[in-house]
């Protein structure tokens, strides 16, 4: 009974308190298109009161307009060993801006936030989503966390999701006078406002207002090409007992090398001896490196281990040698140690990995950049790169995970920005030749040989490690050939720096062609049909094709007799655009029906107006790919 | 499939070999195992369990605990099998009692370059415990020094205070096993029902007969004999999941234990857990999280006054109450057959688990005078239910079953887009048990659910090569639900249509109308005025046309040579498409495909096409019907062929000619 009473009192006091008006009708109509949520007001701040720690505060009110905006109502507060949560509280308002309920830290649930299988990762997240049934509604919350380091700071991204509009959002960095910061403003309409607060601390404030919602657009460029954001970094920092200074990549790379990497490469004398033995007599440096890389691949596996210094420091090479596992940092560090044992120089390189190519920004050094580590071997005129977390990748091959981007090499002389190799459209090949016999029942029989190169090497690579029965299942999934019965399937890999994969398939497929009245109906494009691309009206961003490729298909059908003719107009399509080329043809000579297709997509950034043309291109390609022929016996 | 082992009921042999069955030795390896390159019974396996031994017993130390030892040796052939060296053991924790893992030991054996066998022990420092949430933690370790061809071995001891839930044993997993043995010792003061799922047989023979250990358990002066069991299998194939199947738990060979009764060690009284349905019925009636909740009819009385205002028929009232609950309690993502905080709290906080919501629905319906009863069930992922005796832990969901005007409706209010009488796909599983609270409970089949789409396309081919006309779709059942869900993903209906239009660059939508988006009980009707690019021009003398312009199945969903488990789609399917095209005056259809009519055996489904032409008009219609929710493996080839015929028909173009 008593508890009930106090609750009422609390609610009463809340209502009495002066509040921002979150009535939804106050949102400008201009912010509504494509918006499922609107940030009404957001005030984010980072405060560095002493050089060894930072306080992050956020106060944010966000209106959820409909179901699809619900995810934005989930509040996530990340924490770990160095980050503690000081408080969390919040309120829920209805569409009219009337207070409905409140919540606090006790409403939240704490959960592990590490990787699938990760040893010793202490990332955790407090999360809570208020339960509201009536749209629209607004939640307002604030929390404060304290982090015992000043090496890295959160970036400020006012509209960090698609379909989110922003009425007003600000970010303030506050620090004591001696603490210098660097910052980078990206896509911001206004510049920083500098000042001093009552406590005599320096303040830097940025703000944006009336930001319209963006939508998901295919082939969009990286977020930093169109979203407003501010990145900040320290000059002098502390991380626990470590200290450091940097204002460019050279200094940051130097610090990483000196404080995080140096001294972690000692190996047992027996291992060093083993490496020397392994590479004995191999004079070519690159061949020695290849031998060592394969040795490393053979005896390690990747396991995520976030240990020490915010997960920035690799665990020692000797540990990897003993345990035979490690994360990207540990495996790179270990490989580097093994190479050193054979007198081969290499660089520990931090990279932003992923299908999207993201460069390290030469003008702004920050510990926030990068999520992965690879190894660079600076051979004379023949720089070679190694991905050390894969047991299967060919020596010197990066694939589309870390290709063509600027990375930070951490060397004893300091950090150096390097660029990883690019796989160009004419090297990312898929070349297919099929020779098939088509009979009067519509069955095809024959073989199809496909070669994959460049980034396309990885198209079927994972299948090669499967058992034969699983390979067959996989092949049936890759090819939309109805009733595919495989009689032979063989993969050959050439694990060169420019690897290629050869796939040899022998098969039968009944009913490939439909037969009626002596006519054969079928799609001559056997195994490589593209789908159309969706249109985007009022496209907002440039068209960015991250990676190009070239596909060539040649399929020769031997017909049951030489007195067939094509009932439809024979296929002949040639399209040439700045971003791609396509040709397809179908020619009948005697009893040989030959289908040829060549498709090339060229990487690059094109104006947003190009998008309509790209859609049209893919539509025409899809039409030509799905062309079905009718063969009539004369 | 469930087999009930009668072992416990029969008189036990006073002493058998069972009690002596021992774990295999730790730390032994053989060169043959290290040298083997593949597993002869399954050469596709990346790893195989060589030996696995579990030993579970209820122990009478300072407190009663369930003690469990696990010991395994796994041969890893290649690096695709390395995941077997990443060990995660989930443990239950709570503030007052928790499970503990101790005595973890592990070792990896491999052959080095010079052919020597090397042993590398797991370092205790590299064992970590991570707290997942307030109920669970995970003990993790990675076996060291994995090499292709290596053998790993590890063991651990688990001590659990949760002995009511005796440790089950999975004989089958995603890698094959050569031998798997589970030793179980249970004091006679606890009586469990033991069942075996799956189709694989247990080993039989003298040593596998159950036995008795005298006076093996003593606490508070009570002494008890123990039953000792030894369950074993050998040459267990890997379990391979197939598409369109329900929970693999239905098919995996595994041992399950359910506490039936126990002797209260303080009073010596026999406490029944859930021996018979009548006991369950009685317990549920007063269960704080179940029966007691449904009695709170009065709670809704006032709240329903405005909801029921003007509603006269029972069905109208039921609709109103259903939508009222749907709109007032949001599902928090947790599945349960029991209310967690009570329906009152769920209603006030607007959030609850599936039982909070559906028990609130049932209570509110009762309050409105509707004849409704709760039905407990198991969701598809959760598996099938044992029928021969009650296993309450197999229930993880509850829905309502209402009798209105002689019709039966199954009701679930956990999703605001589900219409009255439609159960979500997760519920379309097995049978449910009706607990009416005043009559004995009974099994019930769920009303069959269906998905149905009808498309009517009406076009005129223009002289400019474009088709102009209307597309009208009628969706009911699950198809209407899915479409409503898709529409609600967008901020407005306009944005949904814009997206739909953008996805089909050939089609321009000029006008649209979507009816009944929020009237869940009616068919969802969409009508689009469209223009479709078909030909760049009409210069050619002959034009070909594929009549499958809207729906097309490019790949046969059924590709297996052999099917081991049923295809379980959960519901029947119907798709009808009717296409009318008026050609320009001087055109006629020169060639059209033959009509197809194909049926599955036992009225299981059909595919029918029909083509008619008159002057410069033609009409093409087709229908795909799958009438059953579940098809047995023996029906698989027919399903496969049905789809083959659909794909064949879709390849056929018709030809127009200009006269």
Interface residues (C-beta under 8 A of the other chain):
Chain A: X32 X34 X35 X36 X65 X66 X67 X68 X69 X109 X110 X111 X112 X114 X117 X119 X120 X121 X131 X132 X133 X134 X163 X298 X299 X301 X303 X322 X323 X324 X325 X391 X392 X442 X465 X466 X467 X468 X469 X470 X473 X476 X477 X480 X482 X483 X484 X511 X513 X514 X516 X521 X522 X523 X532 X533 X534 X535 X536 X537 X567 X568 X569 X615 X616 X619 X628 X630
Chain B: X43 X44 X45 X46 X78 X79 X80 X82 X83 X85 X86 X88 X120 X123 X126 X128 X130 X131 X132 X133 X134 X138 X140 X141 X142 X144 X145 X146 X147 X148 X327 X328 X329 X330 X332 X349 X350 X351 X416 X488 X489 X490 X491 X495 X498 X499 X501 X502 X503 X504 X505 X506 X540 X542 X544 X546 X554 X555 X556 X559 X593 X594 X644 X647 X648 X649 X651 X652 X653 X655
